[in-house]
């Protein structure tokens, strides 16, 4: 019983859920007026539970691949049955829907699209070269957009969403390079399998260069001040180094990308705090 409970918690990947909720709250803070506490909280809860459900669905469809790549995950090791993972995902999706229904129409629309994307990612898009990576990139970028829409100002976080999405695309390509052995055995045609590992890494690096190029726009347009520019420059440097590192050590590089994404989010928060002050 204890291992089952632990397995259910592991299905959610609590760190990812909390991170996604924080990114949504960051988007709401950067975009919105002060005092929008309730819509911000509802948006963060929606995101966290939707990500938990998506992770459980992903583990359900990936159970045979995980038996090769990650045998310690809950389903391959027998802590949670495939049917139990589906039931858990359904319950978490229900919580996400309940939290989202009182948000503005655009936010509800984004949530609906994202819920469908989370469900269909593994079954339809994951093994398609580039499309699975692009879908995950959209989902990460849309957490900020969803937060902005929840407080009525999605345009204010468009650059942040683009920066997060493009850098996530790069990280996902690197992750696919790391998982080539299991994906090839399962018959998937991910980007590294379709075009070669080094070529895939160069495609990912190109996406990151675009992200870095657009990152100064909030400062250049006068929307955010020098504090934003200083922190986002560090974030850019971390992610560029991770792209370079990926050619030698994909596992370390994709972990480093997470730090870069959070630094980029922190840059927007710093810029917003200065403007509010």
Rosetta blueprint (number, residue, H / E / L):
1 X L
2 X H
3 X H
4 X H
5 X H
6 X H
7 X H
8 X H
9 X H
10 X H
11 X H
12 X H
13 X L
14 X H
15 X H
16 X H
17 X H
18 X H
19 X H
20 X H
21 X H
22 X H
23 X H
24 X H
25 X H
26 X H
27 X H
28 X H
29 X H
30 X H
31 X H
32 X L
33 X L
34 X L
35 X L
36 X L
37 X H
38 X H
39 X H
40 X H
41 X H
42 X H
43 X H
44 X H
45 X H
46 X H
47 X H
48 X H
49 X H
50 X H
51 X H
52 X H
53 X H
54 X H
55 X H
56 X H
57 X H
58 X H
59 X H
60 X H
61 X H
62 X L
63 X H
64 X H
65 X H
66 X H
67 X H
68 X H
69 X H
70 X L
71 X L
72 X L
73 X L
74 X L
75 X L
76 X L
77 X L
78 X L
79 X L
80 X L
81 X L
82 X H
83 X H
84 X H
85 X H
86 X H
87 X H
88 X H
89 X H
90 X H
91 X H
92 X H
93 X H
94 X H
95 X H
96 X H
97 X H
98 X H
99 X H
100 X H
101 X L
102 X L
103 X L
104 X L
105 X H
106 X H
107 X H
108 X H
109 X H
110 X H
111 X H
112 X H
113 X H
114 X H
115 X H
116 X H
117 X H
118 X H
119 X H
120 X H
121 X H
122 X H
123 X H
124 X H
125 X H
126 X L
127 X L
128 X L
129 X L
130 X L
131 X H
132 X H
133 X H
134 X H
135 X H
136 X H
137 X H
138 X H
139 X H
140 X H
141 X H
142 X H
143 X H
144 X H
145 X H
146 X H
147 X H
148 X H
149 X H
150 X H
151 X L
152 X L
153 X L
154 X H
155 X H
156 X H
157 X H
158 X H
159 X H
160 X H
161 X H
162 X H
163 X H
164 X H
165 X H
166 X H
167 X H
168 X H
169 X H
170 X H
171 X H
172 X H
173 X H
174 X H
175 X H
176 X H
177 X H
178 X H
179 X L
180 X H
181 X H
182 X H
183 X H
184 X H
185 X H
186 X H
187 X L
188 X L
189 X L
190 X L
191 X H
192 X H
193 X H
194 X H
195 X H
196 X L
197 X H
198 X H
199 X H
200 X H
201 X H
202 X H
203 X H
204 X H
205 X H
206 X H
207 X H
208 X H
209 X H
210 X H
211 X H
212 X H
213 X H
214 X H
215 X H
216 X L
217 X H
218 X H
219 X H
220 X H
221 X L
222 X L
223 X L
224 X L
225 X L
226 X H
227 X H
228 X H
229 X H
230 X H
231 X H
232 X H
233 X H
234 X H
235 X H
236 X H
237 X H
238 X H
239 X H
240 X H
241 X H
242 X H
243 X H
244 X H
245 X H
246 X L
247 X L
248 X L
249 X L
250 X H
251 X H
252 X H
253 X H
254 X H
255 X H
256 X H
257 X H
258 X H
259 X H
260 X H
261 X H
262 X H
263 X H
264 X H
265 X H
266 X H
267 X H
268 X H
269 X H
270 X H
271 X H
272 X H
273 X H
274 X H
275 X H
276 X H
277 X L
